[in-house]
Amino acid sequence: MKKSTVAKCALFLTALLWGSTFAIGKLASEVFSPSFIIALRFLVASLALLAAAYPQRRQLDRKYWVDGFWMGLTLFISYILQVGGLALDTSPGKSAFLCTTYSVLVPFLHWFVTKERPKLHHLVCVFLCLSGVGILSLTGGWGMSAGDILTVLSGVPCAVNIVISAIVCKNRNVLLLTTIELWVVTVFAWLFVFLGNGFPAEYPLEAVGGIVYLGLIATALCLFLQSYGLKYAEPAIGGMLLSLESVFGVVFSVIIYHEQITLRMLLGFAVIFFAIVLSQWDGKKEGGAKK
């Protein structure tokens, strides 16, 4: 089998596994605080990546630590907002689509940093994406729920994380940078747990198992699959395959969380998904994101 075919399968599997995280994260958020969920999830993922990266530790220098810190900080902010939205009133299916709006922000943040002007279709993507968010989230006039607002806002630090990663990972050991990034998220999350008295009163086995799955499979394994897939697959195809995460998010939400999908939600999903796919049309790798 060709490497490009294997790479596409890896990206498809990544999107499938990431799609499951929203429903599982929603169930865990009914028992644990957002900071505890992130802390345990990333501790599991960080330990797994540490074992893989340890033999390459001699390559580390100060720049790795600095770049990894900023990658980790932006990723932590994105996750705390996303899980916070799930803990409030955002359903897993809506979260899957609202989170992926980060993809239309990346070209504009990249423009701000590198002075490379976005293309015309990026402006169209922003308009479509905002329209889809409005259809999906606006209720009773122009109001949005607190959970939906947090979820949409989580896309901003996520987009910043992607731009930073795209810049600092060039000619660097991606595994080492990613390992530092995840440990930074882990440390910040545990600080929130300790300072905010975020330890739960009980530890249901199902909820703990779900978080371990998020850490080991949906974070550590998927990061490897994403890196391999984007290395050998065409960037435009890779970005579109990864964007299927939002579709799988709705499917798993219906299966696991028994979410009821309305015609208005389907319309909002369709508009946002079209904007996401269109944003990948120029064939850049920026559409890939760490979950």
PAVO-829179 format. One record per residue: residue in three letters; x, y, z of N, C-alpha, C, CB in turn. Coordinates in steps of 0.2 Angstrom, whole numbers, plus 5000, padded with zeros to 4 digits. Atoms other than C-alpha are relative to their C-alpha. Glycine has a CB too. Layout:
<recs>
ALAXYZXYZXYZXYZ
...
</recs>
This chain:
<recs>
MET500449945000500050005000500450065000499550005006
LYS499649945000500750174996499950045006499750054994
LYS500049964993501250295010499550055000500750035000
SER500549955001500050425003499349975002500050034993
THR500650034998498650305005499949995008499949934996
VAL500050014992499150255023499950065003500749965002
ALA500049944997499350435027499350035000500450054997
LYS500749985000497550475022499649965005499749994993
CYS500350044995496950325032500150025007500249934999
ALA499849974993497850395047499750065002500850015000
LEU500449944999497050565045499349995001500250054994
PHE500750014999495350495043499949975007499849954994
LEU500050034993495650385059500050065005500549955001
THR499949944995496250545068499350045001500650044998
ALA500649965000494650635063499549965004499850024993
LEU500550054996493550485069500150005007500149934997
LEU499950004992494450475086499950075003500749985001
TRP500149934998494450665088499250015001500350054996
GLY500749995000492550665084499749975006499749974994
SER500350044994492250545099500150045006500349935001
THR499849974994493050665111499550055003500750044999
PHE500549954998491650795112499549965005499750034994
ALA500550044995490350665119500349975006499749944996
ILE499750024994491550585130500250055005500749964998
GLY499949944995492150755137499450035003500450054995
LYS500649984997490350805140499849965005499550004994
LEU500250044995490050655150500550015006500049924998
ALA499549994995491650685160499950065004500749994997
SER500149944997491150865163499450005004499950054994
GLU500550004995489650815172500249975007499449954997
VAL499750034994490750735185500650045003500249934999
PHE499449974998492350825185500150084997500649964997
SER499949935003492951015183500450004994500350045006
PRO499649995006493651075167500849995001499950064996
SER499350004999495351095174500349935002500250045006
PHE499950074998495350915182500049954994499649975005
ILE500050045006494850835165500650014996499450024996
ILE499449995004496250925156500649985003500150084999
ALA499450034996497550885170500149934999499950025007
LEU499950075000497250705170500149974992499349965003
ARG499950025007497050685151500750024997499550044995
PHE499349995003498650775147500649975004500150085000
LEU499550034996499550695161500249934997499849995007
VAL499950065003499250525153500350014993499349974999
ALA499749995007499650595135500850025001499650054996
SER499349984999501250675142500549955002500050065005
LEU499650064998501850515150500249964994499749965006
ALA499950045006501650425134500550034995499349994996
LEU499549965005502550555123500750005003499750074998
LEU499350004997503950565136500449944999499950025008
ALA499650065001504350385134500250004993499549945002
ALA499850005007504350405115500650054999499550024996
ALA499549955001505450565116500650005004499750075001
TYR499450004995506650525130500749984996499949955005
PRO499450015003507950445118500350064996499949944996
GLN499849955004508050605108500150075004499550024995
ARG500049944996508250725123500650045000500049975008
ARG499449975001510050765119500050064995500649964998
GLN500149945005509350885105499850065004499649984995
LEU500349954997508550995118500550065001499749985007
ASP499649944998509151175120499550055002500450034994
ARG500449954997508451335127499450024995500350075002
LYS500549985005507451375111499449955000500250014993
TYR500650055000506451215112499650015006500349925001
TRP500449994994505951255130499550064999500450015006
VAL500449945001505351435125499549994995500550054998
ASP500550015005504451385110499549955002500349974993
GLY500550044998503651235118499650035005500449945003
PHE500449964995503051345132499450044997500550055005
TRP500549965003502151465121499549954996500350054995
MET500550055003501351315111499649975006500449944997
GLY500450034994500751235128499650055003500549985005
LEU500549954997500051395135499450024996500450075001
THR500549995004499051435120499549944999500250024993
LEU500450065000498451255119499649995006500449944999
PHE500450014994497951255137499450055001500550025006
ILE500549955000496951415136499449984995500250074997
SER500550025004496051345121499649945003500349974993
TYR500350054997495651185130499550025006500549945002
ILE500449984994495051265146499450044998500450055005
LEU500649965003493851375136499549954997500150054995
GLN500450055003493251225126499649955005500449964995
VAL500350054995492951105141499550045004500549975004
GLY500549964996492151255151499450014996500450075001
GLY500749995004490851275137499649945000500250024993
LEU500450074999490451085138499750005007500549954998
ALA500250014994490351095156499450055002500550025005
LEU500649964999489051235155499449984996500150084997
ASP500750025004487651215141500149994993499550065001
THR499950025007488451175125500049934999500750034997
SER500050075001488051005118500649984996499349994996
PRO499450025003489450895111500050014992500049925001
GLY500149995007488750905093500250084998499349984997
LYS499949935002488751095093500750025002499550055005
SER499349984998490451105102500549974994500249965006
ALA499650035005491150995088500150054994499849934997
PHE499949955005490751125075500250075002499350014997
LEU499849934998490951285085500850005001499650025007
CYS499350014999492751225090500450014994500249945004
THR499650005006493251205072500050064996499849944996
THR500049935004492951385067500750035001499550055004
TYR499349985000494751405072500450004993500549965005
SER499750015007495251355054499950064996499749944997
VAL500149945004494551515046500450055003499350014999
LEU499649944997495551625058500849994999499950005008
VAL499350015000497251545055500350044994500149924998
PRO499649965005497651635038500050075002499650004994
PHE500049934998497251805046500650015005499350025002
LEU499550004995498351765061500749994997499949955006
HIS499350015004499751705049500250064996499949944995
TRP499949945004499551865039500350055005499350034997
PHE499749954995499851965055500749995002499550005007
VAL499350024998501451875059500550004994500049935003
THR499650005006502151845042499950054995500049934997
LYS500249955005501351985032499849974993500650044999
GLU500250035006500751855019499250015000500249925000
ARG500749985000499051925014499549944999499950054994
PRO500550055001497551805015499750004993499449995005
LYS500350005006496651754999499350025000500149934996
LEU500749985000494951814994499549955003499850024993
HIS500450054997494151654998500049995007500149934997
HIS499950004993494751665016499450055003500750025002
LEU500549954998493551825018499349964999500150064996
VAL500650045001492151715011499949955005500049974993
CYS500050054995492551585023499850035007500749965001
VAL500249974994492451705038499350025000500450065001
PHE500749985001490751765032499649945001499950044993
LEU500450074999490051585030500149975007500349954995
CYS499950034994490851535046499550035006500750005002
LEU500449964995490051675056499249994999500250084999
SER500750015002488351645047499849935003499950004993
GLY500250064998488451465052500050005008500549954998
VAL500049994993488851505070499450035003500650045003
GLY500649974998487351625071499449954999499950064995
ILE500650055001486151495064500049955005500149964993
LEU499950054995486851365076499950025007500749974999
SER500049984993486951465092499550065002500750025001
LEU500449954998485851625091499349985002500050064995
THR500750024998484251605101499750065003500049945005
GLY500349954997482951725105500250074999499949995008
GLY499749945001483651875096500749994998499950055005
TRP499350005001485451905096500449975005500350074998
GLY499650034994485951815112500349934998499649995006
MET499750075000487151665113500149985007500750004996
SER500050034993487251545128500850015002499849935000
ALA499349994997488851565139500449944998500050005008
GLY499650055002489451395134500250004993499649935001
ASP499849995008489351435115500550055000499350024997
ILE499549955001490251595118500749985002499850065005
LEU499450034998491651505127500349954995500049965007
THR499850045005491751375114500350034994499449954998
VAL499849965005491851495100500750045001499550064998
LEU499349974998493251595109500549955001499950035007
SER499450055000494251435111500349994994499749935003
GLY499750005006494551445093500650054999499550014995
VAL499549945001495651605095500749975002499850065004
PRO499350034998497051525106500249944996500049995007
CYS499850065004496951365095500350024994499349964999
ALA499749985007497251465079500750035002499550054997
VAL499449974998498651555088500549945001500050045007
ASN499650064999499351385093500349974994499749955004
ILE499850035007499351325075500550044997499449994996
VAL499549965003500251475069500750005003499750085000
ILE499450014997501551465082500449944998499950015008
SER499850065001501751285079500349994993499549945001
ALA499850005007501951305060500650044999499550034996
ILE499449965000503351435063500549975003499950075003
VAL499450024996504351355077500249934998499850015007
CYS499850075001504251175071500449994993499349964999
LYS499650015006505151205055500749985002500050074995
ASN499350024999506851115055500149985007500550054997
ARG499950024993506551055073499749945001499650065005
ASN500250064999506150895081499350015003500449965006
VAL500749994998504250895082499849965006499549984994
LEU500150044994504150755095500250035006500349934999
LEU499849964994505150855107499650065002500850014999
LEU500449944999504251015105499349985002499950044993
THR500750024998502550925106500049975007499749944995
THR499950024993503150835122500050065005500649955001
ILE499949954996503650995130499350045000500550054998
GLU500749975001501951075124499549975005499850004993
LEU500550034996500950945132500150005008499949924998
TRP499850004993501950945149499850075002500749995001
VAL500249944998501651135149499250015002500150064995
VAL500750004999499751105147499849965007499649974994
THR500150044994499850975161500150045006500449945000
VAL499849964994500751085173499550065002500750034999
PHE500549944999499551235171499349975002499950044993
ALA500650034998498051115172500049985008499849944996
TRP499950024993498651045189500050065004500649955001
LEU500049944996498951215195499350035002500550064997
PHE500749984999497151265192499649955005499750004993
VAL500350044995496651105201500150015007500249924998
PHE499849994993497651135216499850075003500849995001
LEU500149934998497351325217499250015001500350054996
GLY500849995001495451305213499749955004499850014993
ASN500350064997495151155224499549964995499550035006
GLY500350035005494651065209499949925000500350024993
PHE500050075000494850885215499249985001500449985006
PRO500750025000493150795213499949965007499849954994
ALA500250034994492250715228500049924998499350025002
GLU500050075001492050545219500449994993499349975000
TYR499650025006492950455204499749944997500849995002
PRO500350065003491750355194500449974995499350034996
LEU499550035005492650225184499950014993499949925001
GLU500149985007491750265168500350074998499250004999
ALA499749945001492250445169500750005000499750055005
VAL499350004999494050415174500249964993500249965006
GLY499850035006494150285160499950044993499649934999
GLY500149955006493450415147500650055000499450035001
ILE499449955000494850535152500649974998500150035007
VAL499450035002496150405151500049984992500149935003
TYR500050015007495550365133500150064996499249984998
LEU499949935003495550555129500850015000499750055004
GLY499349994999497350555135500549964995500350005007
LEU499650055004498050395127499950004993500049945004
ILE500250015007497050375111499950074997499449965000
ALA500249945003496350545107500550065000499450035003
THR499449954999497950645112500649974997500050035007
ALA499350035002499550545111500049964993500249955006
LEU500050045007499050425097499850044994499549945001
CYS500249965005498150555087500550054998499350035002
LEU499549955001499550675088500549974995500450035006
PHE499550045004500750535080499649994993500149945003
LEU500350015006499450495067499950064996499349975001
GLN500149945004499150675062500750024997499850065005
SER499349995002501050705061500249964994500550005005
TYR499950045005501250555050499650014994499949925002
GLY500449985006499750595039500250064996499350005003
LEU499849935003500250775036500650004996499950055005
LYS499450015003501950715031500049974993500549965005
TYR500050045006501450605017499450014996500049935001
ALA500749985003499650665012500150074997499449995004
GLU500049935003499350815000499650045006499550004994
PRO500249954995499050965012499250015000500450065000
ALA500749985001497351015005499549945002499850024993
ILE500450064999496650835006500149985008500349944996
GLY499950014993497450815024499650055004500750015002
GLY500449954996496550975030499349985000500150074997
MET500750025001494950915023499849945004499849994993
LEU500150064996495050745031500050015007500649954998
LEU500049994993495450815048499450045002500650055002
SER500649964999493950935046499449965001499950054995
LEU500550054999492850775046499949995008500149944997
GLU500150004993493150785065499350035002500550045004
SER500649964997491650905067499449954998499950064996
VAL500550045002490550785057499949935005500149974993
PHE500050054995491050635068499850025007500749965000
GLY500249974993490750745083499349995001500350075001
VAL500750005000488950755079499849935000499750044994
VAL500250075000488850565075500049975007500449964995
PHE499950034993489550515092499650035005500850015002
SER500449974995488550645101499349975000499950084998
VAL500750035001486950565094500049935003499850004993
ILE500050074998487550385098500250005007500649974996
ILE499850014993488350415115499650055005500850025001
TYR500349954995487550575122499350004998500350064999
HIS500750005002485850545113499850074999499649975005
GLU500249935001485850725107499550004994500650044997
GLN500549995005484350775097500250064995499350025003
ILE499849965005484750855080499450034997500549974995
THR500649965004483550995073500250024993499850065004
LEU499849985007483451055055500450065001499350024997
ARG499649944999484151225061500749985002499750055005
MET499350024998485651135069500449974994500049955005
LEU499750035006485951035053500250064995499549954996
LEU499849955005485951195042500650045003499450055000
GLY499449974997487151275054500649964999499950025008
PHE499550055001488251125053500350004993499849935002
ALA499850005008488251125034500350064998499349994996
VAL499649945002488751305033500750015003499550065002
ILE499350004997490151295045500549954997500049995008
PHE499650055003490751135037500350024993499749935000
PHE499849975007490751215020500550055001499450024996
ALA499549954999491751355027500749975001499850055005
ILE499450034998493051245035500349974994499849955005
VAL499750035006493251145019500350054995499549954996
LEU499849955005493351295008500750045003499550064999
SER499449964997494751375020500649954999499950015008
GLN499450055001495851215016500150004992499849935002
TRP500050015007495651244997500750024997499550044997
ASP499449975003497351334995500649955001500250065003
GLY499550055000498251175000500550015005500349994994
LYS499550004995499151225016499949965005500050085002
LYS500150054995499451115031499750045006500749985002
GLU500249974994498751245043499449985002500050084999
GLY500750024997497051165044500149945005499649974994
GLY500050054995497751025055500150035007500649964998
ALA500049974994497551055073500249945005499450045002
LYS499950054995498150965089499350005004500650025005
LYS500650014996496650885099500349975007499549964997
</recs>
